[in-house]
């Protein structure tokens, strides 16, 4: 009966569009792979039976270290795993794949790795597009709030000035108009503030959905929103990175929110012609993000309370914007959820520098002692 079951399962796999495989890790030998693999890779199956390492050669050079590291971790930890990486097919087409692999044990020894491989390119493209929109939305909301507060505040001030200069008891209609203008302006400034607060609380979820993301591209997308805004005429933004491409398994939406909140704070607490910079550094097992500015700095008396919810360390921005007290709490919340850590250096009237260090992948969190 067992042989019959195996034959049926093999027949099902051979007819499937999904790729199934069984691999012997001790002897580096492919035991089984179905015909869908040949269609997907544009190469003959026999080539991989004879030379299994040819599949490793198909993996994108930037992803090979990632696959090797996870392969080693899989044999050590002996748990089901998901890997996202790119391959370059025989026709030179680059595709994202999602590998689901299960270690099969005899006692303490992993005798086989079995699982499925699927083309993940369409899903990845959808994620990238969604992330691009989210990055724009988060940055644009902060910039829009900054850009609106100034003109609306000026309108309110001018309306109050006209009201005060007009002789009292005369032109009652004009007095009513100017007071209405001032009141509408105040309400709109408050509305902008409430929208930001509501958006901040809505996004304060700690569930982490990890994807393998290229961070230099992501931060460039975020910075482009700032570069193209009116803020770039007032402040100087720079972005540097240790490598042209830096990959990490993170929740992209939450990571970008971390960076955007730090950028937003830098904008709020710096004057015109300020210097605001981001640096991304790939370390051995972690990614270090540094956001620095030459603004007003944080008083020592407030520094211990900076990451608290509705913190008393919240202060009015340079443009008079009232604080919400949630931004840095969100930064700490999301950093902790990634198994990372955050710290800062700050001096009054000199500026601030924030450091966010996050493990490159979830499997490294315990090794780094963050959890």
C-alpha positions as CSV (number, residue, x, y, z in Angstrom):
1,X,0.0,0.0,0.0
2,X,2.9,2.3,0.8
3,X,4.3,2.0,-2.7
4,X,0.9,2.6,-4.2
5,X,0.5,5.8,-2.1
6,X,3.9,7.0,-3.2
7,X,3.1,6.3,-6.8
8,X,-0.1,8.3,-6.6
9,X,1.6,11.2,-4.8
10,X,4.4,11.2,-7.4
11,X,1.7,11.2,-10.2
12,X,0.0,14.2,-8.6
13,X,3.2,16.1,-8.3
14,X,4.2,15.4,-11.9
15,X,0.9,16.9,-13.1
16,X,1.1,19.9,-10.8
17,X,2.3,23.4,-11.9
18,X,3.8,23.8,-8.4
19,X,7.4,22.6,-7.9
20,X,7.9,19.7,-5.5
21,X,11.3,18.4,-4.4
22,X,13.1,16.0,-2.0
23,X,16.8,16.7,-1.2
24,X,19.4,14.6,0.7
25,X,21.5,17.2,2.5
26,X,24.2,14.8,3.7
27,X,25.0,13.5,0.2
28,X,24.0,16.8,-1.5
29,X,21.8,14.8,-3.8
30,X,18.4,15.5,-5.4
31,X,16.0,12.5,-4.7
32,X,13.0,13.8,-6.5
33,X,11.9,16.9,-8.4
34,X,8.8,17.2,-10.6
35,X,8.6,18.4,-14.2
36,X,7.3,21.8,-13.3
37,X,10.8,22.7,-12.3
38,X,12.1,22.2,-15.8
39,X,9.5,24.6,-17.2
40,X,10.2,27.2,-14.6
41,X,14.0,27.2,-14.8
42,X,14.2,26.7,-18.6
43,X,16.8,23.9,-17.9
44,X,16.7,20.1,-18.2
45,X,15.8,18.3,-14.9
46,X,18.6,15.7,-15.5
47,X,21.2,18.5,-15.3
48,X,20.1,19.1,-11.6
49,X,20.0,15.4,-10.8
50,X,23.6,15.1,-12.0
51,X,24.9,18.4,-10.7
52,X,22.6,19.7,-7.8
53,X,25.0,22.7,-7.3
54,X,23.8,24.1,-10.6
55,X,20.7,25.3,-8.8
56,X,22.9,27.3,-6.4
57,X,24.5,28.9,-9.4
58,X,21.1,30.0,-10.6
59,X,20.5,32.0,-7.4
60,X,21.1,35.7,-7.8
61,X,24.6,36.6,-6.6
62,X,23.2,39.0,-4.0
63,X,21.0,36.3,-2.5
64,X,23.4,33.4,-2.4
65,X,24.8,34.2,1.1
66,X,21.3,34.6,2.4
67,X,20.3,31.1,1.0
68,X,23.4,29.4,2.4
69,X,23.0,31.0,5.8
70,X,19.4,29.9,6.0
71,X,20.2,26.4,4.7
72,X,22.8,26.0,7.6
73,X,20.3,27.4,10.1
74,X,17.6,25.0,8.8
75,X,19.8,21.9,9.4
76,X,20.7,23.2,12.9
77,X,17.3,24.4,14.1
78,X,15.3,21.7,12.3
79,X,12.1,23.7,11.8
80,X,9.9,24.4,8.8
81,X,11.2,27.5,7.0
82,X,10.2,30.0,4.2
83,X,12.9,31.6,2.0
84,X,12.4,34.5,-0.4
85,X,15.1,35.0,-3.0
86,X,15.7,35.6,-6.7
87,X,16.9,33.2,-9.4
88,X,18.3,34.0,-12.9
89,X,16.8,31.6,-15.4
90,X,18.5,30.1,-18.4
91,X,16.8,32.8,-20.6
92,X,18.4,35.5,-18.3
93,X,15.0,36.4,-16.8
94,X,15.1,37.3,-13.1
95,X,12.3,35.9,-11.0
96,X,11.5,35.9,-7.3
97,X,10.8,32.5,-5.7
98,X,9.3,31.4,-2.4
99,X,10.8,28.2,-1.0
100,X,8.8,26.3,1.6
101,X,11.0,23.6,3.1
102,X,10.5,21.0,5.8
103,X,13.3,19.0,7.4
104,X,12.5,15.3,7.7
105,X,14.4,13.6,10.6
106,X,15.5,10.2,11.8
107,X,16.2,10.7,15.4
108,X,18.3,13.8,15.7
109,X,19.6,13.6,12.1
110,X,18.0,15.5,9.2
111,X,17.9,12.9,6.5
112,X,15.8,14.8,3.9
113,X,14.6,18.3,3.0
114,X,11.3,18.3,1.3
115,X,9.1,21.1,0.2
116,X,7.8,23.3,-2.6
117,X,9.1,26.1,-4.8
118,X,6.9,28.7,-6.4
119,X,7.2,31.7,-8.6
120,X,6.6,34.6,-6.3
121,X,7.3,37.5,-8.7
122,X,3.7,38.7,-9.1
123,X,3.2,38.9,-5.3
124,X,6.6,40.6,-4.8
125,X,5.7,43.2,-7.4
126,X,2.4,43.9,-5.7
127,X,4.2,44.3,-2.3
128,X,6.7,46.7,-3.8
129,X,4.0,48.8,-5.3
130,X,2.0,48.8,-2.1
131,X,5.1,49.8,-0.1
132,X,5.9,52.6,-2.5
133,X,2.4,54.0,-2.0
134,X,2.6,53.6,1.8
135,X,6.0,55.2,2.0
136,X,4.7,58.2,0.0
137,X,1.5,58.4,2.1
138,X,3.3,58.5,5.5
139,X,5.9,61.0,4.3
140,X,3.4,63.1,2.4
141,X,1.1,63.4,5.4
142,X,3.9,64.8,7.6
143,X,5.1,67.2,4.9
144,X,1.6,68.3,4.1
145,X,0.9,69.0,7.8
146,X,4.2,71.0,7.9
147,X,3.4,72.9,4.7
148,X,-0.2,73.7,5.7
149,X,0.5,74.9,9.3
150,X,2.6,77.8,8.1
151,X,0.2,79.4,5.6
152,X,-2.9,78.7,7.7
153,X,-1.1,80.2,10.7
154,X,-0.2,83.3,8.7
155,X,-3.8,83.7,7.5
156,X,-5.0,83.5,11.1
157,X,-2.5,86.1,12.2
158,X,-3.3,88.5,9.3
159,X,-7.1,88.2,10.1
160,X,-6.4,89.0,13.8
161,X,-4.2,92.0,12.8
162,X,-6.9,93.4,10.5
163,X,-9.5,92.9,13.2
164,X,-7.4,94.8,15.8
165,X,-6.5,97.7,13.4
166,X,-10.1,98.3,12.3
167,X,-11.8,100.8,14.5
168,X,-14.0,99.1,17.0
169,X,-17.8,99.8,16.6
170,X,-17.3,100.4,12.8
171,X,-17.5,98.0,9.9
172,X,-19.1,95.3,12.0
173,X,-19.4,93.0,9.0
174,X,-15.6,93.2,8.3
175,X,-14.9,92.4,12.0
176,X,-17.2,89.4,11.7
177,X,-15.4,88.2,8.5
178,X,-11.9,88.5,10.0
179,X,-12.9,86.6,13.1
180,X,-14.5,83.9,11.0
181,X,-11.3,83.6,9.0
182,X,-9.2,83.4,12.1
183,X,-11.6,80.7,13.6
184,X,-11.6,78.6,10.5
185,X,-7.8,78.8,10.3
186,X,-7.5,77.6,13.9
187,X,-10.0,74.7,13.3
188,X,-8.0,73.6,10.2
189,X,-4.7,73.6,12.1
190,X,-6.4,71.5,14.8
191,X,-7.9,69.2,12.1
192,X,-4.4,68.6,10.6
193,X,-3.1,67.8,14.1
194,X,-6.0,65.3,14.8
195,X,-5.5,63.6,11.4
196,X,-1.8,63.0,12.2
197,X,-2.7,61.7,15.7
198,X,-5.4,59.4,14.4
199,X,-3.1,58.0,11.7
200,X,-0.3,57.5,14.3
201,X,-2.6,55.5,16.6
202,X,-4.1,53.5,13.7
203,X,-0.7,52.3,12.6
204,X,0.5,51.4,16.1
205,X,0.1,47.7,15.7
206,X,3.0,45.4,16.8
207,X,2.3,42.4,14.6
208,X,5.4,41.9,12.4
209,X,5.0,40.7,8.8
210,X,8.5,40.0,7.6
211,X,9.5,40.2,3.9
212,X,13.0,40.2,2.5
213,X,13.4,43.8,1.5
214,X,16.1,45.9,-0.2
215,X,16.4,48.9,2.2
216,X,18.5,51.3,0.1
217,X,15.7,51.4,-2.5
218,X,13.0,51.8,0.2
219,X,14.8,54.7,1.9
220,X,15.4,56.4,-1.4
221,X,11.7,56.2,-2.1
222,X,11.0,57.9,1.2
223,X,13.7,60.5,0.8
224,X,12.4,61.4,-2.7
225,X,9.2,62.7,-1.1
226,X,11.2,65.0,1.1
227,X,13.5,66.1,-1.7
228,X,10.6,67.1,-3.9
229,X,8.7,68.9,-1.1
230,X,9.0,72.6,-0.1
231,X,11.0,71.4,2.9
232,X,14.0,70.8,0.6
233,X,14.2,74.5,0.0
234,X,14.4,75.1,3.8
235,X,16.5,72.2,5.0
236,X,19.3,70.1,3.5
237,X,18.6,66.3,3.4
238,X,21.3,63.7,2.7
239,X,21.1,59.9,2.5
240,X,24.3,57.7,2.5
241,X,24.7,53.9,2.7
242,X,27.6,51.5,3.2
243,X,26.5,49.2,0.3
244,X,24.6,49.9,-2.9
245,X,22.0,47.2,-1.9
246,X,21.2,46.1,1.6
247,X,18.8,43.3,2.3
248,X,17.0,42.4,5.5
249,X,14.0,40.4,6.6
250,X,11.8,43.1,8.1
251,X,8.3,44.5,8.2
252,X,8.8,47.1,5.6
253,X,5.8,49.3,6.5
254,X,6.9,49.5,10.1
255,X,10.6,50.0,9.3
256,X,9.8,53.0,7.0
257,X,7.5,54.4,9.8
258,X,10.5,54.3,12.2
259,X,12.6,56.2,9.7
260,X,9.8,58.6,8.8
261,X,9.1,59.4,12.5
262,X,12.8,60.1,13.1
263,X,12.9,62.4,10.0
264,X,9.7,64.1,11.1
265,X,11.2,64.9,14.5
266,X,14.3,66.2,12.9
267,X,12.2,68.5,10.7
268,X,10.2,69.8,13.7
269,X,13.2,70.6,15.8
270,X,15.5,72.3,13.3
271,X,15.6,75.8,11.9
272,X,15.8,76.7,8.2
273,X,19.0,75.8,6.4
274,X,19.3,72.8,8.9
275,X,21.3,69.7,8.1
276,X,19.3,66.4,8.3
277,X,21.0,63.1,7.3
278,X,20.2,59.4,7.2
279,X,23.0,56.8,7.0
280,X,22.3,53.1,6.5
281,X,25.1,50.7,7.5
282,X,25.2,46.9,7.0
283,X,27.0,45.2,9.9
284,X,27.7,41.5,10.2
285,X,24.3,40.5,11.6
286,X,22.4,43.7,11.8
287,X,21.4,46.8,9.9
288,X,22.2,50.1,11.6
289,X,20.1,53.2,10.7
290,X,21.4,56.6,11.9
291,X,19.2,59.8,11.7
292,X,21.0,63.0,12.7
293,X,20.3,66.7,12.8
294,X,21.8,69.9,14.0
295,X,18.7,71.2,15.7
296,X,17.8,72.3,19.2
297,X,18.6,69.0,20.9
298,X,16.9,67.3,23.8
299,X,17.4,68.6,27.4
300,X,19.0,66.1,29.7
301,X,16.0,66.3,32.1
302,X,13.7,65.1,29.3
303,X,15.8,62.4,27.8
304,X,14.8,59.5,30.2
305,X,11.1,60.0,29.1
306,X,11.6,60.3,25.4
307,X,10.1,56.9,24.4
308,X,7.1,56.9,26.7
309,X,3.6,57.1,25.3
310,X,2.2,60.6,25.5
311,X,5.6,61.5,26.9
312,X,6.2,64.6,28.9
313,X,9.3,65.0,26.8
314,X,7.1,66.2,24.0
315,X,7.7,69.9,23.1
316,X,6.4,72.5,20.7
317,X,8.2,72.3,17.3
318,X,10.3,75.3,16.0
319,X,7.3,76.4,14.0
320,X,5.0,76.3,17.0
321,X,3.4,73.0,16.2
322,X,1.8,71.4,19.3
323,X,3.2,68.0,20.2
324,X,1.3,64.7,20.1
325,X,3.7,62.7,22.1
326,X,3.4,59.4,20.2
327,X,6.1,59.5,17.5
328,X,9.1,58.3,19.5
329,X,6.9,55.7,21.4
330,X,6.0,54.2,18.0
331,X,9.7,54.2,17.0
332,X,10.6,52.2,20.1
333,X,7.6,49.9,19.8
334,X,8.4,48.9,16.2
335,X,12.1,48.6,16.9
336,X,11.5,46.3,19.9
337,X,9.0,44.2,17.8
338,X,11.8,43.5,15.3
339,X,14.1,42.3,18.1
340,X,16.2,45.5,17.7
341,X,17.4,48.3,19.9
342,X,17.4,52.1,19.7
343,X,19.5,54.7,21.4
344,X,20.5,58.3,20.9
345,X,23.0,61.1,21.6
346,X,21.7,64.6,22.0
347,X,23.0,68.0,23.2
348,X,21.0,71.2,23.6
349,X,21.6,73.7,20.8
350,X,23.9,71.2,19.0
351,X,21.6,68.5,17.7
352,X,20.5,64.9,18.0
353,X,21.6,61.6,16.5
354,X,19.4,58.5,16.7
355,X,20.6,54.9,16.2
356,X,18.3,52.0,15.3
357,X,19.9,48.5,15.0
358,X,17.8,45.7,13.7
359,X,18.8,42.0,13.0
360,X,19.1,41.2,9.4
361,X,16.8,38.2,9.9
362,X,14.6,36.8,12.7
363,X,16.8,33.8,13.3
364,X,19.6,36.1,14.5
365,X,17.6,37.9,17.2
366,X,18.5,35.4,20.0
367,X,22.1,35.2,18.9
368,X,22.3,39.0,19.3
369,X,20.8,38.9,22.7
370,X,17.9,41.2,21.9
371,X,15.1,38.8,23.0
